[in-house]
Amino acid sequence: AVEDRGGALKTASLDFQFAAAVAEFGLLLRSSKHKDRASFEDVLSIARVAKGADPHGYRAEFIELVKQADRLFAQRR
């Protein structure tokens, strides 16, 4: 179980922030009814801040994937 302690995302660890960006991205890709006001811009903003050291480049690769998805979804609108 996860307990919401009411803290702000920016006070969470970088790993948690990045995981939140990945989860939000998943909601957007599925056009989930739970996405609320989520946006690709939000995902990019969070992921860029939370990128951290990224020694293997996986987080940078995720950021590029989000950019590509944003462009593809924009074409569908």
ChimeraX attribute file (.defattr): number of C-alpha atoms within 10 A of each C-alpha:
attribute: neighborCount
match mode: 1-to-1
recipient: residues
	/A:1	3
	/A:2	4
	/A:3	5
	/A:4	6
	/A:5	6
	/A:6	6
	/A:7	8
	/A:8	7
	/A:9	12
	/A:10	12
	/A:11	9
	/A:12	12
	/A:13	11
	/A:14	17
	/A:15	13
	/A:16	14
	/A:17	21
	/A:18	22
	/A:19	15
	/A:20	17
	/A:21	25
	/A:22	20
	/A:23	14
	/A:24	21
	/A:25	23
	/A:26	14
	/A:27	17
	/A:28	22
	/A:29	15
	/A:30	10
	/A:31	12
	/A:32	12
	/A:33	8
	/A:34	11
	/A:35	16
	/A:36	11
	/A:37	7
	/A:38	16
	/A:39	15
	/A:40	19
	/A:41	12
	/A:42	14
	/A:43	23
	/A:44	22
	/A:45	13
	/A:46	22
	/A:47	24
	/A:48	17
	/A:49	12
	/A:50	22
	/A:51	18
	/A:52	13
	/A:53	8
	/A:54	11
	/A:55	8
	/A:56	8
	/A:57	11
	/A:58	11
	/A:59	19
	/A:60	16
	/A:61	12
	/A:62	18
	/A:63	21
	/A:64	13
	/A:65	14
	/A:66	21
	/A:67	15
	/A:68	12
	/A:69	16
	/A:70	17
	/A:71	12
	/A:72	11
	/A:73	12
	/A:74	9
	/A:75	8
	/A:76	6
	/A:77	5
